[in-house]
Amino acid sequence: MSEFTPRTSAALARAIVLAAKARSAMSAGASLEKALEASCQDASPQEKAACQALVYTATRRHMLAQAILTILAQRSPEAQIKAILLVSLSELIESPQKSYVICNEAVKAVKSINSRAAGFANACLRRFTRERDALCAKALERDEVRFNAPVWWINKMRGALGTTKADKMMALAQKRPPMTVRVNRRKITPVDWCAIAQSAGLQTRPLGQSAVMLENPVPVGDLPGFAEGLVSVQDAGAQLAAQFLAPQNGQRILDACAAPGGKTAHLLELADCSVTALEVDSMRCKRIHENLQRLGLKADVRTSDATDIACWHDGTPFDSILLDAPCTASGIVRRHPDIVFSRRPGDIEALAKQQKRLLEALWPLVKFGGKLLYVVCSVFKEEGQDQIKNFLSRHPEAELAPVAERAPLMLTLAASEDDQESFPGIAPVHDGFFYALLLKH
Ligand code: SAM
């Protein structure tokens, strides 16, 4: 999802109320996407865009705003007012140059809920603008506030990547992600698309084989040629999946966990192969159809549990399988900042079991001499390195191959802005992923 902020001050008060409603739903357990959808049911596209930007900022600044509000308010205000104040404080933290407008519109938002709370809200927000540096410095002394994540998550990240790398990645997760597109090479070359984009006023930076990063995010509909299928939005790290699987003309390929279809489409853009795309969630399956239709591509899309082999498989083995398994998503927090708050420590083990079940069910479907690319957008060892080491110990017929020349046998890619730590070609901007390529003998 891209984030941009087409905000006018007049619409801001209404957007703050909508965003506060979404944040309250998230506190009660809803995902960011579902909460946004529900709170913006009756909103105009502009209001929704403004609300979305506020909700993302409020999620990325959640711990800091909360710590500051605790200092500012001696007693916790009623739930709706508190949610408005947290959204507004987050916005003040993010955009100090707009403090005047944000305070005014936040107070209007509070008045629309409870006029008696307006004075209190005004006092809190104005005090924050006066004492911002001292208040932030005090709150940021705690790691949970600094990294906007619960302590268990911070410890888990440090255990997986080492403190230096984990701290860098967690700091990066608080920034807006880059907007990266995948150029549909069936229709246009990246060089030609960049030329069109530049003439439309967009600054572009080619990253990998088909990846182009935009210096400034724009609404998806404003990407030149989007409706015609020239480009799709996809992170540069995610684009490595199809590159590593390297589909060939005539091959039969399974994309076992396919929605919303980004990697299915990429495979089809790279070769004249036949792809079976499975997805257990029927609503998400619709997104695969929509994406393929826009791009002018065809796949055998089925709603099915990939582990329920008898239900969907005709018995013919596949040349290649892409298993982009469900995971904690610890590598994509920058794009989905709610993840750290919705995950529980027990989820890692439960997801690792699900990944093992998928690996075991699908491996027999790879033909001898064929390959399976295992992918998770997580940097936790249980879902990556350990999962694959355990798989290899159970399967002597499986061998690890490097995903690319000079790449390690198992590639853990931490989101980074540091050229040295990234995979060549897509440096310096991508999400966190784990890749392992298994060959069958
Ligand atoms: N490959 C996709 C892409 O690039 O657009 C992203 C896949 S996402 C990481 C994992 C997907 O697997 C989710 O859509 C989830 O609903 C689906 N999934 C989870 N368990 C599954 C199963 N047993 N069979 C098929 N799909 C499953």
Residues whose N, C-alpha, C, O or C-beta is under 5 A from the ligand:
A	BS01	SAM	A256 C257 A258 A259 P260 G261 G262 K263 L278 E279 V280 D281 R284 S304 D305 A306 T307 D324 A325 P326
